[in-house]
Amino acid sequence: MPAAKGIVKTAYTLRYQDIVIGTSAEAEPNKMYKVHYTGWLAATGYKFDSSYERRIPIRDKDNKLVPDADGKPKMSDPHPEPLTFPQGYGRVIPGWDRGFYGMKIGGKRRLFIPWQLAYGPLGHPTGDPKNPGIPPKADLIFDVELLDVTDLQMPAGHPGMGGMAVAPKNEIHATPTSPDKTTAPAAPAQPK
């Protein structure tokens, strides 16, 4: 192999640190995952979200929202509420779709997600000055705990949920085709 000159660069690599190794079954791709998490902005350490501190609107006995003094829905005290999502279908940021590979149920992991595998060049603003959301090009850190993995429940004859292609089990990085987004591999060209 001939020598090559130039700087070797890594593009959009997801990194992780296992904090606790789970003792149950290994997470399988294309299943429904139930997780607890806390997310921080990597640049500042600002905690922007946590499933351990969820607040839900309070409803009366007729299931109607109870307003607060400002007329907005009154919210409950914080309480833990896990997030459930279908893994591998693009319903969460790409770093999450790939970040659970190799984990076992009961495990805890810290994900270091570059902005390209998070909310991209636009971020995820909320419009709320008290919680501005995710700024553009923000690298993120998540502590995640895998609570359960179950089969996806689909109606009979349903063609599937569609979405992102699933990376091979041991692949935890992406090499996008443009600097601003990640894409699934292109389908092979069809002969004419």
C-alpha positions as CSV (number, residue, x, y, z in Angstrom):
1,M,0.0,0.0,0.0
2,P,1.5,3.4,-0.9
3,A,2.0,6.1,1.7
4,A,-0.7,8.8,1.8
5,K,-0.1,12.4,2.9
6,G,-2.6,14.5,4.7
7,I,-4.4,14.8,8.0
8,V,-6.6,11.9,9.1
9,K,-9.9,13.2,10.3
10,T,-12.8,11.5,12.0
11,A,-16.3,12.6,10.8
12,Y,-19.3,12.6,13.2
13,T,-18.2,9.8,15.5
14,L,-20.5,8.8,18.3
15,R,-18.6,8.0,21.5
16,Y,-19.9,6.3,24.6
17,Q,-18.9,5.2,28.1
18,D,-20.5,2.3,29.8
19,I,-21.2,3.3,33.4
20,V,-23.1,0.1,34.4
21,I,-23.1,-3.1,32.4
22,G,-26.6,-4.6,32.3
23,T,-27.2,-8.2,33.3
24,S,-30.3,-9.0,31.2
25,A,-30.6,-9.6,27.5
26,E,-28.7,-7.5,25.0
27,A,-30.8,-4.8,23.2
28,E,-31.8,-6.0,19.7
29,P,-32.2,-3.5,16.8
30,N,-35.7,-2.6,15.5
31,K,-37.4,-3.1,18.8
32,M,-39.3,-0.8,21.2
33,Y,-36.9,0.6,23.8
34,K,-37.9,2.0,27.2
35,V,-35.3,4.3,28.7
36,H,-34.6,6.9,31.3
37,Y,-32.2,9.7,30.3
38,T,-30.8,13.1,31.2
39,G,-29.3,15.4,28.5
40,W,-26.8,18.2,28.8
41,L,-25.3,20.7,26.3
42,A,-21.6,19.5,26.0
43,A,-20.3,23.1,25.7
44,T,-21.9,24.5,28.9
45,G,-23.1,21.5,31.0
46,Y,-26.6,23.0,30.9
47,K,-29.2,20.2,31.6
48,F,-31.9,20.7,29.0
49,D,-34.0,17.6,29.6
50,S,-34.5,14.6,31.9
51,S,-37.1,11.8,32.0
52,Y,-36.5,11.8,35.8
53,E,-38.1,15.3,36.0
54,R,-41.1,15.0,33.7
55,R,-44.1,17.3,34.5
56,I,-47.4,16.5,33.0
57,P,-50.6,18.7,32.7
58,I,-53.0,18.2,35.6
59,R,-56.5,17.1,34.6
60,D,-59.8,17.3,36.6
61,K,-62.2,14.5,37.1
62,D,-63.7,15.1,33.6
63,N,-60.2,14.8,32.1
64,K,-60.1,18.5,31.3
65,L,-56.9,20.5,31.7
66,V,-56.8,22.5,35.0
67,P,-55.6,26.1,34.3
68,D,-53.0,27.9,36.5
69,A,-53.2,31.6,37.4
70,D,-51.9,32.6,33.9
71,G,-54.5,30.4,32.1
72,K,-51.9,27.9,31.0
73,P,-52.3,24.3,31.9
74,K,-51.3,23.6,35.5
75,M,-48.4,21.1,35.7
76,S,-47.7,18.3,38.1
77,D,-44.8,18.1,40.4
78,P,-41.8,16.4,38.7
79,H,-41.9,12.6,38.6
80,P,-40.0,10.0,36.6
81,E,-41.5,9.0,33.3
82,P,-39.4,6.8,31.0
83,L,-39.4,7.4,27.2
84,T,-40.4,4.7,24.9
85,F,-39.4,4.8,21.2
86,P,-39.0,2.4,18.2
87,Q,-35.2,2.0,17.7
88,G,-33.9,2.3,14.2
89,Y,-36.8,4.2,12.7
90,G,-35.6,7.8,12.9
91,R,-38.1,8.8,15.6
92,V,-35.2,10.0,17.8
93,I,-31.9,11.8,16.9
94,P,-29.5,9.6,15.0
95,G,-27.1,9.4,18.0
96,W,-29.8,7.7,20.0
97,D,-30.8,5.3,17.2
98,R,-27.2,4.1,17.2
99,G,-26.2,4.8,20.8
100,F,-27.8,1.7,22.4
101,Y,-26.0,-0.9,20.3
102,G,-24.4,-3.5,22.6
103,M,-26.2,-2.4,25.7
104,K,-27.9,-4.9,28.0
105,I,-31.2,-4.2,29.8
106,G,-30.3,-2.7,33.1
107,G,-27.2,-1.0,31.7
108,K,-26.3,2.7,32.0
109,R,-24.3,4.5,29.4
110,R,-23.0,8.0,28.7
111,L,-23.4,9.1,25.0
112,F,-21.2,11.8,23.6
113,I,-23.2,12.9,20.5
114,P,-21.8,15.4,17.9
115,W,-24.2,18.0,16.6
116,Q,-24.3,16.1,13.2
117,L,-25.9,13.1,14.9
118,A,-28.1,15.3,17.2
119,Y,-30.2,18.3,16.1
120,G,-27.9,19.5,13.3
121,P,-27.1,23.0,12.1
122,L,-30.5,24.5,13.2
123,G,-30.7,23.0,16.7
124,H,-34.1,22.6,18.4
125,P,-35.2,26.0,19.8
126,T,-38.3,26.1,22.0
127,G,-39.2,29.8,21.9
128,D,-39.3,29.8,25.7
129,P,-36.7,32.2,27.3
130,K,-36.6,30.0,30.5
131,N,-35.7,26.9,28.4
132,P,-34.2,28.0,25.1
133,G,-33.8,24.4,23.9
134,I,-30.9,23.1,21.8
135,P,-28.7,25.8,20.1
136,P,-27.5,25.3,16.5
137,K,-24.6,22.9,16.1
138,A,-24.7,21.8,19.7
139,D,-22.8,18.7,20.8
140,L,-24.8,16.8,23.4
141,I,-24.1,14.4,26.3
142,F,-26.8,12.0,27.5
143,D,-26.8,9.6,30.4
144,V,-29.2,6.8,29.4
145,E,-30.5,3.8,31.2
146,L,-32.0,0.9,29.2
147,L,-35.0,-0.3,31.2
148,D,-36.7,-2.7,28.7
149,V,-36.8,-3.9,25.1
150,T,-40.0,-5.3,23.6
151,D,-41.2,-6.3,20.1
152,L,-42.8,-3.6,18.0
153,Q,-46.6,-4.0,17.8
154,M,-47.8,-3.5,14.2
155,P,-51.2,-4.1,12.8
156,A,-51.7,-7.1,10.6
157,G,-50.6,-6.4,7.0
158,H,-48.8,-3.2,8.0
159,P,-45.7,-2.7,5.7
160,G,-43.6,-1.3,8.5
161,M,-42.8,2.1,10.0
162,G,-40.2,3.2,7.5
163,G,-37.5,5.6,8.4
164,M,-33.7,5.3,8.8
165,A,-31.8,2.3,7.7
166,V,-30.4,0.4,10.7
167,A,-26.6,0.3,11.0
168,P,-24.9,-3.0,11.5
169,K,-24.9,-4.1,15.2
170,N,-21.3,-3.1,15.9
171,E,-21.3,0.1,13.9
172,I,-21.6,3.2,16.1
173,H,-20.5,6.0,13.7
174,A,-21.8,7.6,10.6
175,T,-20.1,9.0,7.5
176,P,-22.6,11.4,6.0
177,T,-22.6,12.5,2.4
178,S,-22.8,16.2,3.3
179,P,-21.5,18.2,6.2
180,D,-25.0,19.2,7.5
181,K,-26.9,15.9,7.6
182,T,-26.5,12.2,8.0
183,T,-28.1,9.9,5.4
184,A,-28.8,6.2,5.1
185,P,-26.6,4.4,2.5
186,A,-27.9,4.8,-1.1
187,A,-29.5,1.9,-2.7
188,P,-27.5,0.2,-5.4
189,A,-28.1,1.4,-8.9
190,Q,-30.5,-0.7,-10.9
191,P,-29.4,-2.0,-14.3
192,K,-31.1,-0.5,-17.3
